[in-house]
Amino acid sequence: MFKSKLKYISFLLVLLMVSCAKRGSITGGLKDTLAPVLVSSAPKNLTTDFKGNEITLVFDEYIKLKNLNKQLIISPPMKYEPVITPTNVSKFINIKLRDTLQPNTTYSLNFGQSIADNNEGNAINQFKYIFSTGPYIDSLKLGGKIKDAYEKNVDNFVSVMLYEANDKYKDSVIYKEFPRYITNTLDSLRTFEFENLKAGKYLLVALKDKGNNNKFNPKDDKIGFIKHFITVPNDTIFELELFKETLPLKTFKPIQASGNRILLPYEGKQNFKTNRPAIVLKHNGETLETIITQFPKKDSLQVWYKPLKADSLSLEVSKDTYDKKFTFKVKDQKKDTLNIKAVQNGSINFRERFTLDTETPLVKFDKTKIKLVNKDSTAVDFTTEYNEFEQKLYVDFKKEPLEKYNFTFFPGALTDFYEKTNDTLSYKLSTKEFADYGNLILNLKNVKRFPIIVEITNKKGDDVLASEYSEGKTQIEFNLMVPSQFTVRVIYDDNKNKMYDTGNFLEKRHAEEVFYFQREIDVRTNWDVNETIDLSVPYNPDVEKKEDDKKRKDAEKKSKAF
């Protein structure tokens, strides 16, 4: 009996020990979430009357530098960037200055989030080392926000600059000189803030600085600016709208593309649809007959000419004050031939125009040799329109639901620049029901001025799907839309040319004002969407992000429920 009880007690003790062992097992401790801490610096942070050329920062743990070339902002900018070492893991950072420092100036080295601990990558947020070459630290501030003049969302890493408006100031300073002060929105902000400024009068400029050289290059950079000089101190929250300038027209040496076509590369795309440069092609002083069209998806014009025997040709381009002459050799090459392709194939939506792309430009159309019939073989009336610059033939006709159409272009219906005609072309199209589409009615409130361009774009805003021009009407209808999620964009067409116009720094002209509706509009099949849009409420991407997050969470809940 005693032995039996002893075995039982021993068994309980073993169980207790195992249980205790489990509860006391090593877990590795809490995860480190703390950023490194600066424990000392030489000279001390906020030093005045700075005379040296070397700075040492010491931290309480091993750190590493991440994306220093993007994150580090030095204000005022230095002509020669400092050498920062070591590049490997260490407890200190050494900064060796290579530039001659300006007298009585406060310098700020903002490391952004580039200093992080070695183990977990916890970064110090906006760590700054500040010193002054004068007797005090400048302490004034200035802030604002960035938006894009045309695009829905703004770029990240936008540089914001202040140039002193003194007796030496010229507008050319933004192309040639470094700013007095600089800050950056980095990769997660749409706002900016200057600190450690001195009182004065400044030009305020923002750049999406592709070259990272703190100078404005109109060919690559976007720019935003305040037209008038600003004064510091100033508690205004400034808003800078970024836009890409339209470059002045510049053409480059022509390239022979075929035996009857020259490509003319250019930069500074103007509104070529209505205001193209005059282009004259000559052989031995005699002007040749030409047609000028746009090369698809490239900044080049196509100069079509009749084949001839020649060793060289000359070409002259003129537009406003621009004039350029070229002479170039030509070779005997294969010639372009008439080739026609339909954009729509099989089905066509109600808002679409039946479109033919032509490989060579067309010059003649014989409507009597074009036939359009429905499924009952009944003739359907139609009209044609040819866009020579884009080499597109549009055929418009009234489309009925659940109908089938047969286009026939008989031989000789279309004649190109080289007097070549088409063989028989046949295209079959069909339509869906009205119920397969949705209607969108927009009621616009607080329109500042007219005329306006109302555009329906895809979700990102980079593809215009429908457009209406209004000189006073505030209810705009977009019927028979292919179901999708759309973005609404409104452009204030101040110069009344029915297109968006960008700005220009030297002309002190901002881009035309653009409004985006706060959220996307969901148009569904067989549904009328009646939306009121208040143009006095500016677009805020944070609101759209919250709505997107809510939609995503709702979708996740539904999927879990199933």
C-alpha positions in Angstrom: 0.0 0.0 0.0 2.8 2.4 1.0 4.7 1.6 -2.3 1.6 2.3 -4.3 1.2 5.7 -2.7 4.9 6.5 -3.2 4.6 5.7 -6.9 1.6 8.0 -7.2 3.3 10.9 -5.4 6.4 10.5 -7.5 4.3 10.6 -10.7 2.7 13.9 -9.6 6.1 15.4 -8.8 7.3 14.6 -12.3 4.2 16.1 -13.9 4.7 19.3 -11.8 8.4 19.6 -12.9 7.5 19.2 -16.6 4.8 21.8 -16.3 7.1 24.2 -14.5 9.7 23.6 -17.1 7.3 24.6 -19.9 6.2 27.8 -18.1 9.8 28.8 -17.6 11.1 28.2 -21.2 13.3 30.9 -22.8 11.4 33.1 -25.4 14.2 35.4 -26.4 12.7 38.5 -24.7 10.7 41.4 -26.2 11.5 42.7 -29.7 13.6 45.8 -29.8 11.4 48.7 -31.1 13.5 51.6 -29.9 15.5 53.8 -32.3 19.2 54.6 -31.6 19.9 57.5 -29.3 22.6 60.1 -29.8 24.8 60.1 -26.7 27.4 62.7 -27.7 28.6 64.8 -30.6 31.7 66.9 -31.3 31.1 69.7 -31.7 27.9 69.7 -29.8 24.6 69.9 -31.6 23.4 73.5 -32.0 27.0 74.8 -31.8 27.5 78.5 -32.7 30.6 80.1 -34.1 31.4 76.8 -35.8 35.0 76.9 -37.2 36.0 73.3 -38.0 35.4 70.9 -40.9 34.7 67.7 -39.0 31.8 66.4 -37.0 31.5 63.1 -35.0 28.2 61.7 -33.8 28.2 58.8 -31.3 25.1 56.6 -30.6 24.2 54.2 -27.8 24.1 51.1 -30.1 25.4 49.9 -33.4 23.8 51.7 -36.4 23.8 51.5 -40.1 23.0 54.1 -42.8 20.1 53.4 -45.2 19.5 55.4 -48.4 21.6 58.2 -47.3 21.9 59.7 -50.8 18.1 60.2 -50.8 17.4 60.9 -47.2 20.1 63.4 -46.3 19.1 67.0 -46.8 21.7 69.7 -46.2 20.4 73.3 -46.0 21.8 75.5 -47.3 23.1 73.1 -49.9 26.9 72.6 -50.2 28.7 72.7 -53.5 30.8 69.7 -52.4 28.9 67.1 -50.4 30.5 66.1 -47.2 32.2 62.7 -46.8 30.3 60.5 -44.3 31.9 57.4 -42.9 31.9 54.6 -42.0 29.6 53.0 -44.5 29.5 49.7 -42.5 28.0 49.0 -39.1 29.4 51.3 -36.3 28.5 53.2 -33.2 29.6 56.5 -34.6 29.3 58.7 -37.8 32.1 60.9 -39.0 31.2 63.9 -41.2 34.0 65.6 -43.0 33.0 68.9 -44.6 34.6 69.7 -48.0 32.9 73.0 -48.7 33.8 76.6 -47.7 31.0 77.5 -45.2 29.2 80.8 -45.5 29.6 83.3 -42.7 26.8 84.0 -40.2 24.8 81.1 -41.6 22.8 78.3 -39.8 23.4 74.9 -41.4 21.1 71.9 -40.9 22.0 68.3 -41.7 18.7 66.4 -41.8 19.3 62.7 -42.0 15.6 61.8 -42.5 15.2 58.2 -41.6 18.6 57.1 -42.8 20.1 56.3 -39.4 18.8 52.9 -38.0 19.9 50.3 -35.5 21.7 47.3 -36.9 19.5 44.5 -35.6 15.9 45.6 -36.1 16.2 48.5 -38.5 14.5 51.0 -36.1 15.2 54.4 -37.6 15.6 57.8 -35.9 12.9 60.0 -37.4 14.1 63.2 -39.0 17.4 63.3 -37.0 19.1 66.8 -37.4 22.5 68.1 -36.6 22.5 71.9 -36.6 25.3 74.4 -36.3 25.9 78.1 -37.1 29.0 79.9 -38.4 27.6 83.0 -36.6 26.9 83.9 -33.0 23.3 82.5 -32.9 21.1 79.7 -34.4 18.4 81.0 -36.8 15.1 79.7 -35.6 12.3 80.9 -37.9 10.0 78.4 -39.7 8.0 78.1 -42.9 5.6 75.4 -44.0 3.3 74.3 -46.8 2.1 71.4 -48.9 2.7 70.0 -52.4 0.2 68.9 -55.0 0.4 68.1 -58.7 -1.2 70.6 -61.0 -2.6 67.8 -63.3 -2.0 64.4 -61.9 -4.2 62.9 -59.2 -1.3 62.1 -56.9 1.9 64.0 -56.2 5.4 62.7 -56.6 7.5 61.8 -53.5 11.0 63.2 -52.8 10.0 66.7 -53.9 12.7 69.4 -53.1 11.4 72.7 -51.8 13.7 75.7 -52.1 14.1 79.3 -50.9 16.2 81.8 -52.9 17.1 85.1 -51.4 15.4 88.0 -53.2 18.2 90.5 -52.8 19.6 93.1 -55.2 21.5 90.4 -57.1 18.4 88.2 -57.7 17.5 87.2 -61.2 15.0 84.6 -62.4 17.9 82.6 -63.9 19.1 81.8 -60.4 16.9 78.6 -60.3 18.8 77.2 -63.4 22.3 78.2 -62.3 22.7 78.6 -58.5 22.0 76.6 -55.3 19.1 77.9 -53.2 19.7 79.6 -49.8 17.6 76.9 -48.0 16.3 73.5 -49.1 14.0 70.8 -47.6 12.4 67.7 -49.0 9.1 65.8 -48.7 11.0 62.5 -48.7 9.1 59.3 -49.5 5.9 59.5 -47.4 4.9 63.2 -47.1 2.9 65.8 -49.1 3.9 68.6 -46.8 7.2 70.4 -46.2 8.7 72.5 -43.4 11.7 74.8 -43.3 13.4 75.3 -40.0 16.3 77.5 -38.8 15.6 80.3 -41.3 16.6 83.9 -41.0 14.3 86.8 -41.6 14.2 88.0 -45.2 12.5 88.0 -48.6 12.6 84.9 -50.7 11.4 83.1 -53.8 9.6 79.9 -52.9 10.0 77.0 -55.4 9.3 73.2 -55.5 11.1 70.8 -57.8 10.7 67.2 -58.7 14.5 67.2 -59.2 15.3 64.2 -61.5 19.0 65.1 -61.6 19.3 65.6 -57.8 21.5 68.7 -58.5 19.3 71.3 -56.9 18.9 73.2 -60.2 15.9 73.4 -62.5 16.2 71.5 -65.7 12.9 72.1 -67.7 13.5 69.0 -69.9 13.3 66.6 -67.0 12.0 68.4 -63.9 8.5 69.4 -62.6 8.3 72.8 -61.0 5.9 74.7 -58.7 6.3 78.3 -57.5 4.7 81.2 -55.7 4.5 84.1 -58.2 5.4 86.8 -55.7 8.3 87.0 -53.2 7.4 85.8 -49.7 8.7 87.2 -46.4 10.0 85.3 -43.4 8.6 85.2 -40.7 5.3 84.1 -42.2 2.6 81.9 -40.8 0.9 81.2 -44.2 0.6 77.6 -45.2 1.8 77.8 -48.8 0.5 75.4 -51.5 2.8 74.6 -54.5 1.5 72.9 -57.6 4.0 70.9 -59.6 3.8 71.0 -63.4 6.0 70.0 -66.3 6.7 72.9 -68.6 6.2 72.6 -72.4 9.6 73.0 -73.9 10.3 75.3 -76.8 10.2 73.5 -80.1 13.5 71.9 -81.0 14.0 69.5 -84.0 16.9 67.1 -84.6 18.5 65.7 -87.7 15.9 63.8 -89.9 16.1 60.0 -90.1 15.1 58.1 -93.2 12.5 55.5 -92.2 11.7 54.1 -95.7 11.9 55.0 -99.4 9.0 57.5 -99.0 9.1 58.6 -95.4 11.3 60.7 -93.2 11.2 60.9 -89.4 11.7 64.3 -87.8 12.5 63.9 -84.0 11.6 66.8 -81.8 11.3 68.0 -78.2 8.8 70.5 -76.9 5.6 69.0 -78.1 3.2 71.8 -78.9 -0.5 71.6 -79.8 0.3 70.1 -83.1 -3.3 69.2 -83.8 -4.1 72.9 -84.4 -0.7 74.6 -84.6 1.9 72.6 -86.4 5.2 73.9 -87.6 5.7 74.6 -91.3 7.8 71.8 -92.8 9.2 72.2 -96.3 11.1 69.3 -98.0 13.2 70.1 -101.1 15.2 68.4 -103.7 17.7 70.6 -105.7 15.8 73.6 -104.5 12.4 72.3 -105.7 9.7 71.9 -103.1 8.3 68.4 -102.9 4.7 67.6 -102.1 4.4 66.2 -98.6 2.0 65.1 -95.9 3.0 65.6 -92.2 1.6 63.1 -89.6 2.4 62.1 -86.0 4.6 59.1 -85.4 2.6 56.9 -82.9 3.8 57.1 -79.3 7.1 58.8 -80.2 8.2 62.5 -80.2 8.7 62.4 -84.0 6.8 63.7 -87.0 6.5 61.7 -90.2 7.2 63.5 -93.5 5.6 61.6 -96.3 6.9 62.3 -99.9 6.5 60.8 -103.3 9.4 58.4 -104.2 12.1 60.0 -106.3 15.8 59.4 -107.3 17.9 61.5 -105.1 21.2 61.4 -103.2 20.2 64.0 -100.6 17.3 66.2 -99.5 16.9 69.4 -97.6 14.3 70.1 -95.0 13.3 73.4 -93.3 11.2 73.7 -90.1 9.7 77.0 -89.0 7.3 77.9 -86.2 6.9 81.4 -84.7 10.5 82.5 -84.2 12.0 79.0 -84.6 13.7 78.2 -87.8 16.0 75.2 -88.6 17.4 73.8 -91.8 18.8 70.3 -92.4 20.5 68.6 -95.4 20.7 64.8 -95.3 21.5 61.9 -97.5 18.9 59.4 -98.6 19.2 55.8 -99.8 17.1 53.5 -101.9 14.9 51.7 -99.3 11.7 49.7 -99.3 8.6 51.8 -99.6 5.6 51.9 -97.2 2.4 50.5 -98.7 -1.2 50.9 -97.9 -2.3 48.8 -95.0 -5.5 49.2 -93.1 -6.5 47.8 -89.7 -9.7 48.1 -87.7 -9.4 49.2 -84.1 -12.7 47.4 -83.1 -13.0 43.7 -83.9 -16.2 41.7 -83.3 -18.0 44.0 -80.9 -18.4 47.8 -80.5 -19.6 49.8 -77.6 -22.2 52.5 -78.0 -19.8 55.4 -77.2 -17.1 54.2 -79.6 -16.5 55.4 -83.1 -15.7 52.7 -85.6 -12.0 53.4 -86.4 -9.6 52.3 -89.1 -5.8 52.9 -88.7 -4.0 53.5 -92.0 -0.3 52.8 -92.4 0.0 55.4 -95.2 -2.0 58.7 -95.2 -5.3 58.7 -97.1 -6.3 61.5 -99.5 -9.5 60.3 -101.2 -12.7 58.6 -100.0 -15.5 57.3 -102.2 -18.6 56.8 -100.0 -20.5 55.1 -102.8 -18.0 52.2 -102.5 -18.6 51.8 -98.7 -21.6 49.8 -97.6 -23.0 49.3 -94.1 -25.9 46.9 -93.5 -27.5 45.5 -90.4 -28.4 41.8 -89.7 -31.6 42.2 -91.9 -29.4 43.4 -94.8 -30.9 46.9 -94.4 -28.6 49.8 -95.3 -27.6 51.9 -92.4 -26.6 55.6 -92.9 -23.2 56.7 -91.8 -20.7 59.5 -92.0 -16.9 59.5 -92.2 -14.2 61.8 -90.8 -10.5 61.4 -91.4 -7.8 62.7 -89.0 -4.9 63.1 -91.3 -2.4 64.0 -88.6 -3.1 60.7 -86.7 -4.0 58.7 -89.8 -7.3 57.5 -88.5 -10.6 57.1 -90.4 -13.7 57.4 -88.2 -17.1 56.0 -89.3 -20.1 57.2 -87.3 -23.5 55.6 -87.4 -26.5 55.1 -85.0 -26.0 51.9 -83.1 -29.0 49.8 -82.0 -29.0 47.3 -79.2 -28.4 43.6 -79.9 -27.7 44.4 -83.6 -25.2 43.0 -86.0 -23.5 45.2 -88.6 -21.4 44.4 -91.7 -19.1 47.0 -93.2 -17.8 46.5 -96.7 -15.2 48.7 -98.3 -15.1 47.8 -102.0 -12.0 48.3 -104.1 -11.3 51.9 -104.7 -13.2 53.2 -101.6 -10.0 54.5 -100.0 -7.0 56.0 -101.9 -3.7 56.9 -100.2 -1.1 59.6 -100.9 0.7 57.2 -103.4 -2.6 56.6 -105.3 -2.8 53.0 -104.0 -6.3 51.8 -103.3 -7.8 49.2 -101.0 -8.8 45.7 -101.9 -12.2 44.5 -100.6 -12.3 44.9 -96.8 -15.1 43.4 -94.7 -15.7 44.0 -90.9 -18.4 42.5 -88.8 -19.5 44.3 -85.6 -22.1 43.6 -83.0 -23.7 45.5 -80.1 -24.9 44.5 -76.6 -28.1 45.5 -74.8 -28.5 48.9 -73.2 -28.8 47.1 -69.9 -25.2 46.0 -70.2 -24.1 49.6 -69.6 -24.5 52.2 -67.0 -25.4 55.9 -67.1 -23.5 58.6 -65.1 -25.1 62.0 -64.4 -22.9 64.7 -62.8 -24.4 67.7 -61.0 -21.7 70.3 -60.6 -21.8 72.7 -57.7 -19.7 75.8 -57.0 -18.1 76.0 -60.5 -15.7 79.0 -60.2 -15.9 80.0 -63.8 -16.5 78.7 -67.4 -15.7 77.1 -69.7 -14.7 73.8 -68.2 -13.6 70.4 -69.5 -15.2 67.5 -67.6 -13.3 64.3 -68.0 -14.1 60.7 -67.0 -10.8 58.8 -66.5 -9.7 55.4 -65.3 -9.0 54.9 -61.6 -5.4 56.3 -61.8 -6.5 59.3 -63.9 -4.0 58.6 -66.7 -6.5 57.5 -69.4 -9.4 59.7 -70.6 -12.4 57.6 -71.4 -15.0 60.3 -72.0 -15.0 64.1 -72.1 -17.5 66.9 -72.3 -17.0 70.7 -72.8 -19.3 73.1 -70.9 -19.6 76.8 -71.3 -22.3 77.1 -68.6 -24.1 73.8 -68.2 -23.7 72.2 -64.8 -25.5 68.9 -65.4 -23.3 66.7 -67.5 -24.4 63.3 -68.7 -22.2 60.4 -69.7 -24.6 57.7 -70.9 -23.9 54.1 -71.9 -20.6 53.8 -70.1 -18.8 50.5 -69.9 -19.2 49.5 -66.2 -16.2 50.3 -64.1 -14.8 52.6 -61.4 -14.1 56.1 -62.7 -12.4 59.2 -61.6 -13.9 62.7 -62.4 -11.5 65.5 -63.4 -12.5 69.0 -64.2 -10.2 71.5 -66.0 -10.8 75.2 -65.9 -10.1 76.1 -69.6 -9.1 79.7 -69.0 -7.7 80.3 -72.5 -10.7 78.6 -74.1 -8.7 76.3 -76.4 -10.5 73.1 -75.2 -7.4 71.5 -73.8 -5.3 71.5 -70.6 -2.4 74.0 -70.6 0.6 73.8 -68.3 2.5 76.7 -66.8 5.8 78.5 -67.3 8.2 79.8 -64.7 9.8 82.6 -66.6 6.4 83.9 -67.7 5.2 83.6 -64.1 2.2 81.6 -65.4 0.7 78.7 -63.4 -0.9 75.7 -65.0 -4.6 75.8 -65.6 -6.6 74.8 -62.5 -7.6 71.1 -62.2 -10.1 69.6 -59.8 -10.4 65.9 -58.9 -13.5 64.5 -57.3 -12.8 63.1 -53.8 -13.6 59.5 -54.5 -14.1 57.1 -57.4 -17.5 56.6 -58.9 -18.7 53.0 -59.4 -20.9 52.7 -62.5 -22.6 49.3 -62.8 -24.6 47.5 -65.4 -28.2 48.7 -65.9 -27.8 51.4 -63.3 -28.1 55.2 -63.3 -25.6 57.0 -61.1 -26.6 60.5 -60.2 -23.7 62.2 -58.4 -23.4 65.7 -57.0 -19.9 67.1 -57.1 -18.9 70.2 -55.1 -15.9 71.8 -56.8 -15.2 73.9 -53.7 -14.0 70.7 -51.8 -10.4 70.0 -52.8 -9.1 66.5 -53.4 -7.5 64.8 -50.4 -5.8 61.5 -51.2 -6.0 60.6 -47.5 -9.8 60.4 -47.7 -9.5 58.1 -50.8 -7.0 55.9 -49.0 -9.3 55.5 -46.0 -12.2 54.5 -48.4 -9.9 52.0 -50.2 -8.9 50.5 -46.8 -12.5 50.2 -45.7 -13.5 48.5 -49.0 -10.5 46.1 -48.6 -11.5 45.2 -45.0 -15.2 44.7 -46.0 -14.1 42.4 -48.8 -11.9 40.4 -46.4 -14.9 40.1 -44.0 -17.1 38.8 -46.8 -14.5 36.3 -47.9 -14.1 35.0 -44.4 -17.8 34.7 -44.0 -17.9 32.3 -47.0 
